[in-house]
Amino acid sequence: MSTIFNVRNMKMPALTKASVIIGALIVILALVVAYAGYYVYNKLTTNTVVAEFAQTLALYPANKVQIMGVRVVRSTRFEPAATR
């Protein structure tokens, strides 16, 4: 059976030192751009809110905070202040 390409004798082209360096630089650049994009996305989509409550019961980090039955935020940090 005759074919146009002799698959058994096909070889990968030799990689030069320059092509390996350029490929590595492209991969590193892609990783840096992906990390920067993720960082910027998080900064643009994360809101920081400071709220003062007159009374709270059992409020801990990672709790769901609801005001009048509506979930408004998932808490990440609390700093108790002196009573006023």
C-alpha positions in Angstrom: 0.0 0.0 0.0 1.4 3.3 -1.0 0.9 6.5 0.9 2.0 10.0 0.4 3.8 10.2 3.8 5.9 7.5 5.2 4.7 7.7 8.8 7.3 5.3 10.2 10.2 7.5 9.2 8.8 10.8 10.2 10.9 12.7 12.8 10.1 15.7 15.0 12.0 18.8 13.9 15.1 19.5 16.0 14.5 22.1 18.8 17.1 24.8 18.8 18.2 26.5 21.9 16.6 29.8 20.8 13.2 28.2 20.2 13.2 26.6 23.7 14.1 29.9 25.3 11.4 31.7 23.4 8.8 29.1 24.3 9.8 29.3 28.0 9.5 33.1 27.9 6.1 32.9 26.3 4.9 30.4 29.0 6.2 32.6 31.8 4.7 35.7 30.2 1.3 34.0 29.9 1.5 32.9 33.6 2.3 36.5 34.7 -0.5 38.0 32.6 -3.0 35.4 34.0 -2.0 36.2 37.6 -2.2 39.9 37.0 -5.6 39.5 35.5 -6.8 37.4 38.4 -5.5 40.0 40.9 -7.1 42.9 39.0 -10.4 41.0 38.7 -10.5 40.3 42.5 -9.7 43.9 43.3 -12.5 45.2 41.0 -15.2 42.7 42.2 -14.5 42.7 45.9 -16.3 45.3 48.1 -15.2 46.2 51.6 -18.0 47.4 53.8 -17.8 48.7 57.4 -20.9 48.4 59.4 -21.8 49.2 63.0 -24.5 47.2 64.7 -26.2 48.3 67.9 -26.8 44.7 68.9 -25.6 41.4 67.6 -25.9 37.8 68.8 -23.3 35.2 68.0 -21.7 37.0 65.1 -18.6 35.1 63.9 -16.3 35.2 60.8 -17.8 33.1 57.9 -21.3 33.7 59.1 -24.0 34.8 56.7 -25.2 38.3 57.7 -28.8 39.1 57.1 -30.6 42.3 57.7 -34.4 42.0 58.0 -34.2 38.5 56.5 -32.2 39.5 53.4 -28.7 38.1 53.0 -26.3 41.0 52.5 -22.8 39.6 52.9 -20.7 36.7 54.1 -18.5 38.1 56.8 -14.8 37.6 56.8 -13.5 39.6 59.8 -14.9 41.3 62.9 -13.2 43.9 65.1 -15.1 44.5 68.3 -15.1 48.1 69.4 -15.6 49.6 72.8 -19.2 50.3 73.7 -20.4 53.8 73.1 
